[in-house]
Amino acid sequence: MAAASVDFFKWAAAYDSAGPEQRSLIGHEAWMASQPAPVLRLDSAAPVQDLVATVLSELR
């Protein structure tokens, strides 16, 4: 279990800066850009009420 945790934390620490050689932000951004449907981006720093309002406005 400890080794798995160490591996996970190493991956997580590199997520924002790693390239396509591993699951990373750049890979996920490319995947989202390739989706035929719109992608709704929500910032978890925003209040929940604002997030809900954003989602509801996009559904209308």
KAPE-V87161 format. One record per residue. N is the residue number from 1. RES is the residue in one small letter. SS is DSSP state (2 for helix, 1 for strand, 0 for the rest). PHI is phi in whole degrees, 0 to 359 (999 if undefined). PSI is psi in degrees with one decimal (999 if undefined). Layout:
[[N/RES/SS/PHI/PSI] [N/RES/SS/PHI/PSI]]
This chain:
[[1/m/0/999/-40.6] [2/a/2/296/-39.6] [3/a/2/295/-39.5] [4/a/2/295/-38.2] [5/s/2/294/-42.0] [6/v/2/298/-44.8] [7/d/2/298/-42.7] [8/f/2/297/-46.3] [9/f/2/295/-34.1] [10/k/2/295/-44.6] [11/w/2/298/-47.6] [12/a/2/299/-38.6] [13/a/2/294/-28.3] [14/a/2/264/-5.3] [15/y/0/307/-47.4] [16/d/0/289/-26.3] [17/s/0/247/-9.3] [18/a/0/287/158.2] [19/g/0/267/-161.1] [20/p/0/286/-1.6] [21/e/0/289/-12.4] [22/q/0/214/167.9] [23/r/0/299/123.5] [24/s/0/206/172.1] [25/l/2/302/-44.2] [26/i/2/298/-38.8] [27/g/2/292/-41.6] [28/h/2/291/-37.1] [29/e/2/297/-42.6] [30/a/2/296/-42.2] [31/w/2/297/-45.5] [32/m/2/297/-38.5] [33/a/2/294/-24.7] [34/s/0/273/-5.6] [35/q/0/287/136.8] [36/p/0/286/-23.5] [37/a/0/268/155.1] [38/p/0/298/147.8] [39/v/0/248/124.1] [40/l/0/266/119.9] [41/r/0/263/127.5] [42/l/0/238/138.1] [43/d/0/258/115.8] [44/s/0/294/-8.3] [45/a/0/283/-17.7] [46/a/0/284/153.0] [47/p/0/298/147.7] [48/v/2/303/-40.5] [49/q/2/301/-39.2] [50/d/2/293/-39.7] [51/l/2/296/-44.3] [52/v/2/298/-44.7] [53/a/2/300/-40.1] [54/t/2/297/-46.8] [55/v/2/298/-47.3] [56/l/2/297/-37.1] [57/s/2/291/-31.5] [58/e/2/285/-24.9] [59/l/2/282/-20.5] [60/r/0/280/999]]
